[in-house]
């Protein structure tokens, strides 16, 4: 009998704009939260996570994480990734930002997990909108 491995579910829970005062000058701190759900009866080892954040098709951040927690059987684990993005890359032009009163971001990437049968790579993608209010509140 061959064991069947179910692919874990990966979803972007949130992208939060944090307090700018606590970051480097000219940078906007974001916190990316991903949920990984393991529907298997065994632990999955989260080995590697690669991800990008883009604004209107332009990549503004790319990252990789390798020191990740294991996902217990039947559980969901939240992975928290702090990110710093240059203000100039986040807001293309002030006039466009003011007119639209929002920023549209796309988070995409892939999580690689290890199982007793080998590795699985699970892609994810989500578009999120952050209002001008969200950004201005962080200053």
C-alpha contacts under 8 A as a table, 3 or more apart, distances in Angstrom:
res1	aa1	res2	aa2	distance
5	X	40	X	6.74
5	X	115	X	7.96
6	X	38	X	7.94
6	X	39	X	6.55
6	X	40	X	6.08
7	X	38	X	7.65
7	X	39	X	7.84
7	X	120	X	7.25
7	X	122	X	7.26
8	X	36	X	6.46
8	X	37	X	5.36
8	X	38	X	4.84
8	X	39	X	6.42
8	X	40	X	7.98
8	X	122	X	7.49
9	X	35	X	7.83
9	X	36	X	5.60
9	X	37	X	5.05
9	X	38	X	6.91
9	X	122	X	7.81
10	X	34	X	6.86
10	X	35	X	5.70
10	X	36	X	4.62
10	X	37	X	6.58
10	X	111	X	7.80
10	X	122	X	7.17
10	X	123	X	7.65
10	X	124	X	6.27
11	X	34	X	5.64
11	X	35	X	5.38
11	X	36	X	6.76
11	X	124	X	6.32
11	X	125	X	7.54
11	X	126	X	7.82
12	X	15	X	7.89
12	X	32	X	7.63
12	X	33	X	6.11
12	X	34	X	4.53
12	X	35	X	6.40
12	X	107	X	7.69
12	X	124	X	7.60
12	X	125	X	7.33
12	X	126	X	6.40
13	X	32	X	7.83
13	X	33	X	5.37
13	X	34	X	5.30
13	X	35	X	6.24
14	X	31	X	7.82
14	X	32	X	5.95
14	X	33	X	5.26
14	X	34	X	7.25
15	X	30	X	6.54
15	X	31	X	5.60
15	X	32	X	4.63
15	X	33	X	6.47
15	X	128	X	7.50
16	X	30	X	5.43
16	X	31	X	5.09
16	X	32	X	6.60
17	X	28	X	7.30
17	X	29	X	6.12
17	X	30	X	4.64
17	X	31	X	6.60
17	X	134	X	6.84
17	X	135	X	6.45
17	X	138	X	6.67
18	X	28	X	7.40
18	X	29	X	5.35
18	X	30	X	5.63
18	X	31	X	7.02
18	X	138	X	5.84
19	X	22	X	5.83
19	X	23	X	7.41
19	X	28	X	7.84
19	X	29	X	6.93
19	X	137	X	7.99
19	X	138	X	4.41
19	X	139	X	6.15
20	X	23	X	5.36
20	X	24	X	7.97
20	X	27	X	7.17
20	X	28	X	5.54
20	X	29	X	6.29
20	X	138	X	5.55
20	X	139	X	5.24
21	X	24	X	7.95
21	X	138	X	7.84
21	X	139	X	6.37
23	X	27	X	6.32
23	X	28	X	6.78
23	X	29	X	6.29
23	X	84	X	7.79
24	X	27	X	5.56
24	X	28	X	8.00
26	X	86	X	5.83
26	X	87	X	5.72
26	X	88	X	7.84
27	X	84	X	5.96
27	X	85	X	5.39
27	X	86	X	4.34
27	X	87	X	5.34
28	X	84	X	5.58
28	X	85	X	5.21
28	X	86	X	6.04
28	X	87	X	5.82
29	X	82	X	7.14
29	X	83	X	5.73
29	X	84	X	4.47
29	X	85	X	6.37
30	X	82	X	6.00
30	X	83	X	5.06
30	X	84	X	6.09
30	X	85	X	7.40
31	X	80	X	6.83
31	X	81	X	5.71
31	X	82	X	4.58
31	X	83	X	5.97
32	X	80	X	5.89
32	X	81	X	5.04
32	X	82	X	6.31
32	X	83	X	7.30
33	X	78	X	6.52
33	X	79	X	5.68
33	X	80	X	4.69
33	X	81	X	6.33
34	X	78	X	5.57
34	X	79	X	5.13
34	X	80	X	6.62
35	X	76	X	6.49
35	X	77	X	5.70
35	X	78	X	4.52
35	X	79	X	6.32
36	X	71	X	7.46
36	X	76	X	5.45
36	X	77	X	5.27
36	X	78	X	6.39
36	X	79	X	7.64
37	X	71	X	7.47
37	X	74	X	7.33
37	X	75	X	5.91
37	X	76	X	4.19
37	X	77	X	6.48
38	X	43	X	7.74
38	X	44	X	7.23
38	X	71	X	6.28
38	X	72	X	6.80
38	X	73	X	5.74
38	X	74	X	5.37
38	X	75	X	5.65
38	X	76	X	6.25
39	X	73	X	6.42
39	X	74	X	4.89
39	X	75	X	7.24
40	X	43	X	7.42
40	X	73	X	5.46
40	X	74	X	6.13
41	X	73	X	4.91
41	X	74	X	6.56
42	X	72	X	6.81
42	X	73	X	4.84
43	X	70	X	6.69
43	X	71	X	5.63
43	X	72	X	4.54
43	X	73	X	5.06
43	X	115	X	7.82
44	X	70	X	5.73
44	X	71	X	5.17
44	X	72	X	6.60
44	X	73	X	7.53
44	X	113	X	6.19
44	X	114	X	5.96
44	X	115	X	5.78
45	X	69	X	7.17
45	X	70	X	4.58
45	X	71	X	6.44
45	X	113	X	5.32
45	X	114	X	5.01
45	X	115	X	6.80
46	X	49	X	7.92
46	X	66	X	7.99
46	X	68	X	5.66
46	X	69	X	6.19
46	X	70	X	5.47
46	X	71	X	7.05
46	X	111	X	7.27
46	X	112	X	6.19
46	X	113	X	4.35
46	X	114	X	6.43
47	X	66	X	5.79
47	X	67	X	7.33
47	X	68	X	6.49
47	X	111	X	7.66
47	X	112	X	5.59
47	X	113	X	5.24
47	X	114	X	6.49
48	X	64	X	7.23
48	X	65	X	5.83
48	X	66	X	4.61
48	X	67	X	7.66
48	X	68	X	7.29
48	X	111	X	5.85
48	X	112	X	5.12
48	X	113	X	7.08
49	X	64	X	5.53
49	X	65	X	5.11
49	X	66	X	6.41
49	X	109	X	7.28
49	X	110	X	5.84
49	X	111	X	4.46
49	X	112	X	6.29
50	X	62	X	7.64
50	X	63	X	5.85
50	X	64	X	4.39
50	X	65	X	6.55
50	X	109	X	5.37
50	X	110	X	5.57
50	X	111	X	6.65
51	X	62	X	5.74
51	X	63	X	5.44
51	X	64	X	6.36
51	X	107	X	7.06
51	X	108	X	5.56
51	X	109	X	3.94
51	X	110	X	6.52
52	X	59	X	6.79
52	X	60	X	7.63
52	X	61	X	5.56
52	X	62	X	4.21
52	X	63	X	6.32
52	X	106	X	7.99
52	X	107	X	5.78
52	X	108	X	5.53
52	X	109	X	6.17
53	X	59	X	5.95
53	X	60	X	5.84
53	X	61	X	5.15
53	X	62	X	6.38
53	X	105	X	6.55
53	X	106	X	5.61
53	X	107	X	4.64
53	X	108	X	6.69
54	X	57	X	5.75
54	X	58	X	5.14
54	X	59	X	4.04
54	X	60	X	5.17
54	X	61	X	6.83
54	X	105	X	5.55
54	X	106	X	5.19
54	X	107	X	6.63
55	X	58	X	5.23
55	X	59	X	6.42
55	X	60	X	6.72
55	X	90	X	7.15
55	X	103	X	7.43
55	X	104	X	5.93
55	X	105	X	4.72
55	X	106	X	6.39
56	X	104	X	6.74
56	X	105	X	6.97
56	X	106	X	7.88
59	X	62	X	7.40
60	X	85	X	6.96
60	X	89	X	5.91
60	X	90	X	6.93
61	X	85	X	6.61
65	X	68	X	6.97
68	X	79	X	7.78
69	X	79	X	7.94
71	X	75	X	6.70
71	X	76	X	6.89
71	X	77	X	6.06
72	X	75	X	5.48
72	X	76	X	7.64
85	X	89	X	6.97
85	X	90	X	6.70
86	X	89	X	5.32
86	X	90	X	6.35
87	X	90	X	5.05
87	X	91	X	6.08
88	X	91	X	5.42
88	X	92	X	6.20
88	X	93	X	7.93
89	X	92	X	5.97
90	X	103	X	7.83
91	X	94	X	6.60
91	X	97	X	6.45
91	X	103	X	7.43
92	X	96	X	7.42
92	X	97	X	7.42
93	X	96	X	5.45
93	X	97	X	6.29
94	X	97	X	5.09
94	X	98	X	6.07
95	X	98	X	5.14
95	X	99	X	6.05
96	X	99	X	5.11
96	X	100	X	6.01
97	X	100	X	5.36
97	X	101	X	5.49
97	X	102	X	6.23
97	X	103	X	6.99
97	X	132	X	7.46
98	X	101	X	5.04
98	X	102	X	7.80
98	X	132	X	7.52
100	X	103	X	7.82
101	X	131	X	5.91
101	X	132	X	4.92
101	X	133	X	7.94
102	X	129	X	6.51
102	X	130	X	5.49
102	X	131	X	4.12
102	X	132	X	5.07
103	X	129	X	5.58
103	X	130	X	5.17
103	X	131	X	6.28
103	X	132	X	7.34
104	X	127	X	6.99
104	X	128	X	5.86
104	X	129	X	4.43
104	X	130	X	6.44
105	X	127	X	5.65
105	X	128	X	5.28
105	X	129	X	6.08
105	X	130	X	7.78
106	X	125	X	7.08
106	X	126	X	5.68
106	X	127	X	4.25
106	X	128	X	6.21
107	X	125	X	5.52
107	X	126	X	5.36
107	X	127	X	6.29
107	X	128	X	7.83
108	X	123	X	7.50
108	X	124	X	5.50
108	X	125	X	4.10
108	X	126	X	6.48
109	X	123	X	5.69
109	X	124	X	5.48
109	X	125	X	6.53
110	X	121	X	6.28
110	X	122	X	5.30
110	X	123	X	4.08
110	X	124	X	5.90
111	X	121	X	5.54
111	X	122	X	5.23
111	X	123	X	6.43
112	X	119	X	6.60
112	X	120	X	5.51
112	X	121	X	4.23
112	X	122	X	6.32
113	X	119	X	5.57
113	X	120	X	5.37
113	X	121	X	6.45
114	X	117	X	7.87
114	X	118	X	5.72
114	X	119	X	4.34
114	X	120	X	6.40
115	X	118	X	5.15
115	X	119	X	5.92
115	X	120	X	7.71
130	X	134	X	6.13
130	X	135	X	7.25
131	X	134	X	5.14
131	X	135	X	6.64
132	X	135	X	5.21
132	X	136	X	6.02
133	X	136	X	5.13
133	X	137	X	5.82
134	X	137	X	5.35
134	X	138	X	6.75
135	X	138	X	5.48
135	X	139	X	7.36
136	X	139	X	5.60
